[in-house]
Amino acid sequence: MHGIQSADNAQRIAATHSAQAASAPLAGDPIGVRNGSQRGPSSQALEPWRSEKPRGDFISEYRANMPTWFEGNSKLMSHATHQMSMFETLNRASGGVNAVAINQKMSDIRLDLAEIVPGSSMEGMKLIQNGDDIRGRMPYETLSMEGEKYMLHDNEANSRLADGPFCFTIQSSNPNEVRLGARSNGGHTAISRGADVYYAGEMEFQKGSLQFWSNDSGHYKPNPEDREQISRLPVASLFPEDKFKQAQT
């Protein structure tokens, strides 16, 4: 990210991701039930990093955890280091004439850093790392099923029939949620922020009906056989095995 966003734009982004984080169903909830008043364990654990910790504590504790969180993941460590440096620089300037814009920019960066805090890995589950660049943040929608139709939900609680092709990610920090975004808007890391995933690929729909899902992701490159672990997640019913199509290598 470069430069200071307008206060309105940064505030919109912060509101977008706060609302999206609140939309994930708890493990065991029927697919399609969305309860904004509750969060699954992984999302709940991230809440202090999103907004609750004082800035000084956030900086010192986040930096202290980075070597453990991102061990063996140089892409994510580099991204987190860059974002944290920006946050610290802006924090030193947060009382100036551009205080409102700076504070909103800091909120955006803080959300970005919270997104990549790893969740507690489920036993026997493989974490799949991003192996490419991390694109700029883009809005995403979440996926559910109502009856026999797949639905997309945006940050303003609007819903629509799923239609067309999308990238998808299932992040290890929130396995209750399937994120979808347009490849033309930056692809997988624009919606995952480069965080570890349990799976990633593409899905295509036609008027609410799933045509196929695949392991097609240039950033994560998941193995076809690793799709088996989706069956252990709360979102498993969204990924019928007979609709899987292996990506061409």
C-alpha positions in Angstrom: 0.0 0.0 0.0 1.2 3.4 -0.8 0.2 6.9 0.3 -2.6 8.0 2.7 -6.1 7.0 1.7 -9.0 9.4 2.2 -10.7 9.1 5.5 -14.0 8.1 3.9 -12.3 5.3 1.8 -10.3 3.9 4.7 -13.3 4.0 7.0 -15.4 2.1 4.3 -12.7 -0.6 4.1 -12.5 -0.9 7.8 -16.3 -1.3 8.1 -16.3 -3.8 5.2 -13.9 -6.2 6.9 -15.3 -5.8 10.4 -18.8 -6.7 9.0 -17.4 -9.6 7.0 -15.5 -11.0 9.9 -18.8 -11.0 11.9 -20.7 -12.9 9.2 -19.2 -16.3 9.5 -21.4 -19.1 11.0 -20.3 -21.1 14.0 -19.1 -24.6 13.5 -22.2 -26.8 13.5 -24.5 -24.1 12.2 -26.6 -25.0 9.1 -24.9 -23.7 6.0 -26.6 -20.5 5.1 -27.3 -19.4 8.7 -25.5 -16.1 9.3 -25.3 -14.8 12.9 -23.5 -11.5 13.2 -23.7 -11.5 17.0 -21.5 -14.6 17.3 -18.1 -15.7 15.9 -16.3 -19.0 15.8 -13.3 -19.6 18.0 -10.7 -18.6 15.4 -12.3 -15.3 14.6 -13.0 -14.6 18.3 -9.3 -15.1 19.0 -8.4 -12.5 16.4 -10.6 -9.8 17.8 -7.9 -8.2 20.1 -5.7 -7.8 17.1 -8.4 -6.1 15.1 -9.3 -3.4 17.5 -9.1 -4.0 21.2 -5.4 -3.7 22.1 -4.0 -0.2 22.7 -1.6 0.7 19.9 1.6 0.4 21.9 0.6 -3.1 23.1 -0.4 -4.0 19.6 2.9 -3.0 18.2 5.1 -4.7 20.8 3.1 -7.9 21.1 2.5 -8.3 17.4 6.2 -7.9 16.7 7.1 -10.3 19.5 4.8 -13.0 17.9 5.9 -12.5 14.3 8.9 -14.9 14.4 6.6 -17.7 15.7 3.6 -17.0 13.6 5.4 -16.7 10.3 8.3 -19.1 10.8 9.1 -20.7 7.5 6.9 -18.3 5.5 9.1 -15.6 4.2 6.4 -14.0 2.0 4.1 -13.5 5.0 7.0 -12.3 7.2 8.1 -9.8 4.7 4.5 -8.5 4.2 3.9 -8.3 8.0 7.2 -6.5 8.5 6.4 -3.9 5.8 2.9 -3.3 7.2 4.0 -3.1 10.8 6.7 -0.5 9.8 4.1 1.6 8.1 1.8 1.3 11.1 4.6 2.5 13.4 5.5 5.4 11.1 1.9 6.5 11.0 1.5 6.1 14.7 4.3 8.6 15.3 2.5 11.1 13.0 -1.1 10.4 14.2 -1.5 13.7 16.1 -0.8 16.0 13.1 -3.0 18.0 10.8 -3.9 14.8 8.8 -4.9 12.9 12.0 -8.3 11.7 10.7 -6.9 10.3 7.5 -3.8 8.8 9.3 -5.9 7.1 11.9 -8.2 5.6 9.3 -5.2 4.3 7.4 -3.9 2.8 10.6 -7.2 1.0 11.1 -6.9 -0.4 7.6 -3.4 -1.7 8.2 -4.4 -3.1 11.6 -7.2 -5.1 9.9 -4.7 -6.3 7.3 -2.3 -7.5 10.0 -5.1 -9.2 12.0 -6.2 -11.1 8.9 -2.9 -12.9 8.7 -2.6 -13.9 12.3 -2.6 -17.7 12.1 -5.4 -19.7 13.7 -4.9 -22.8 15.7 -4.3 -25.5 13.1 -6.7 -28.4 13.3 -5.0 -31.7 14.1 -4.0 -33.5 10.9 -4.8 -30.6 8.7 -2.2 -29.2 6.2 -1.7 -25.4 6.1 -1.2 -24.2 2.5 1.1 -21.2 2.1 1.0 -18.5 -0.5 4.0 -18.8 -2.8 3.7 -15.6 -4.8 3.1 -11.9 -4.3 0.4 -10.4 -2.0 -2.0 -8.2 -4.0 -3.7 -5.1 -2.7 -6.8 -5.6 -0.6 -10.1 -6.0 -2.5 -13.6 -6.5 -1.3 -14.8 -10.1 -1.1 -18.1 -11.9 -0.6 -18.9 -14.9 1.5 -20.6 -18.1 0.3 -23.6 -19.9 1.7 -26.4 -22.2 0.5 -30.1 -21.6 0.9 -32.1 -24.6 -0.1 -30.4 -25.8 -3.3 -29.1 -22.4 -4.4 -25.6 -21.0 -3.7 -25.8 -17.4 -2.4 -23.2 -14.6 -2.1 -23.3 -12.1 0.8 -21.5 -8.7 0.8 -20.4 -6.6 3.7 -23.7 -4.7 3.8 -25.7 -7.9 4.4 -27.0 -7.9 0.8 -27.4 -11.3 -0.8 -27.6 -12.5 -4.4 -27.5 -15.7 -6.4 -24.0 -16.8 -7.1 -23.4 -16.4 -10.8 -20.1 -16.5 -12.8 -16.5 -17.5 -12.0 -14.7 -16.7 -8.7 -11.5 -17.3 -6.8 -12.1 -18.8 -3.4 -10.1 -19.3 -0.2 -10.8 -21.1 3.1 -8.5 -19.5 5.6 -7.0 -21.4 8.5 -7.9 -18.5 10.8 -11.6 -18.8 10.0 -12.5 -22.2 8.5 -16.2 -21.4 8.9 -16.1 -19.0 6.0 -15.5 -19.3 2.2 -14.3 -16.1 0.6 -14.9 -15.3 -3.0 -13.6 -12.6 -5.3 -13.0 -11.9 -8.9 -9.7 -13.0 -10.3 -9.6 -9.7 -12.3 -9.6 -7.8 -9.0 -6.3 -9.4 -7.9 -7.1 -13.0 -7.3 -6.6 -15.1 -4.2 -4.2 -13.0 -2.1 -6.4 -9.9 -2.7 -9.1 -11.6 -0.5 -6.8 -13.7 1.7 -4.1 -11.1 2.4 -1.6 -13.9 1.9 -2.7 -15.8 4.9 -2.4 -19.6 5.2 -5.4 -21.5 3.9 -6.8 -25.0 4.1 -7.7 -24.8 0.4 -8.0 -22.4 -2.5 -9.1 -22.5 -6.0 -11.9 -21.5 -8.3 -15.6 -21.9 -8.3 -18.1 -21.3 -11.2 -21.8 -20.9 -10.8 -24.8 -20.4 -13.1 -27.8 -18.7 -11.5 -27.1 -20.2 -8.1 -26.1 -23.7 -9.3 -22.5 -24.8 -8.9 -20.9 -25.8 -12.2 -17.5 -26.9 -10.8 -14.9 -26.1 -8.2 -11.2 -26.6 -8.7 -7.7 -26.3 -7.2 -6.7 -23.6 -9.7 -4.7 -21.1 -7.8 -1.4 -19.7 -9.0 -0.6 -18.2 -5.5 -1.4 -21.3 -3.4 -1.0 -24.2 -5.9 -2.9 -26.7 -3.7 -2.5 -30.4 -4.5 -5.7 -32.0 -5.8 -5.5 -34.7 -3.0 -5.4 -32.1 -0.3 -9.1 -31.2 -1.1 -10.0 -34.2 1.2 -9.4 -31.9 4.2 -12.3 -29.7 3.2 -14.6 -32.6 4.3 -13.5 -31.9 7.9 -14.6 -28.3 7.8 -18.0 -26.7 8.6 -18.2 -25.6 4.9 -17.8 -29.1 3.5 -21.3 -29.3 2.0 -20.5 -26.4 -0.3 -17.9 -28.5 -2.1 -19.5 -31.7 -3.5 -16.9 -34.1 -4.7 -18.6 -34.8 -8.0 -18.2 -31.1 -9.0 -14.4 -31.1 -8.5 -12.3 -30.4 -11.6 -8.6 -30.7 -11.4 -6.7 -27.7 -12.7 -4.5 -28.1 -15.7 -0.8 -27.9 -15.0 
